């Protein structure tokens, strides 16, 4: 598996696969063909179906500016390698193609093409959580110590930057009000949730604070703000919300938060390596489901859980999101994405508490749930995998047309 630096990426929302990935691809292609007079970019399947709502065209044209760019939307065409496919073509002054590149935005802002040598180097020799857990048990290690062993001590500086970015994002989201861009007329709620949670009783406070922190990040993401993919932009609110809540209520040490980030990153890497974190490939179970698994594992660790209890928390976080569809209304990362982050954050905390009541033993291992999640995602029809052709997106569209 590659470094957790490839999982936690800092960038502008609203989508890691539809905004960050295409922008990075455009920047790389432009650097490859500096003599180009213009560009043509073909977007396939999910990228084309929800690209306008995700600002894919804006991200690509800004990266290639000031040269002219022709965007070709091809939602009905797909490449077998991945639903988020892009063809970049560099044009000369006469409009002739002088270079081309096919690349895939595979989730979390990561790219992949046919050039194996361009892929990130492998950092971890083990690829399943069972293997990692067995090694940790044998050597008396924690998951975060396993991360540090393979990433090096410099990983802590990186994770500090990740945590600082998450905290800044929460603060911006808590203090910003107004309507989110995109045309749905969706008002920001994080600020009011936070105020009500502070004034409410103990039961309301826990749910309210977790929801407020998750909403703060998710609303910032929807507005194109700077977030950390954890593991994606669309699911970026879950882990920061849980960490912020535990830091406040348990007065967790700063180092402990970074160690929790390391463990959460390891969980995300196992999912990304053995299944997918791309909503276009496996639905929202790969995004919010993965984020809940990461956050539940981090919470269990911060609350004193054993490596087996942490694995159990990650398993439950993913298991109870199996089959979750990705059907964004209007192709925007707003409905149901924003509320799903808040729901997953509260669920992650409940899971962590539940596993601490147990001894960590359970029947279905985490790695098996990862495999089932991948199979389930591939069995979902494409209209439930970030195309906005089915589910909530379809229902909302039909109602709007009926009221027109």
Secondary structure as UniProt FT lines:
FT   HELIX           4..6
FT   STRAND          10..12
FT   HELIX           16..20
FT   HELIX           21..32
FT   TURN            34..35
FT   STRAND          38..44
FT   HELIX           45..50
FT   TURN            51..55
FT   HELIX           56..64
FT   TURN            65..66
FT   STRAND          68..74
FT   TURN            75..76
FT   TURN            80..81
FT   STRAND          85..91
FT   TURN            93..94
FT   STRAND          97..107
FT   TURN            108..109
FT   STRAND          110..112
FT   HELIX           116..118
FT   HELIX           129..139
FT   HELIX           143..151
FT   TURN            153..154
FT   HELIX           155..174
FT   HELIX           190..199
FT   HELIX           202..222
FT   TURN            223..224
FT   STRAND          226..228
FT   TURN            234..236
FT   HELIX           237..250
FT   HELIX           254..274
FT   HELIX           279..282
FT   HELIX           284..286
FT   HELIX           288..302
FT   TURN            303..304
FT   HELIX           307..319
FT   TURN            320..323
FT   HELIX           329..331
FT   TURN            335..336
FT   HELIX           337..357
FT   HELIX           366..379
FT   HELIX           382..384
FT   HELIX           391..403
//
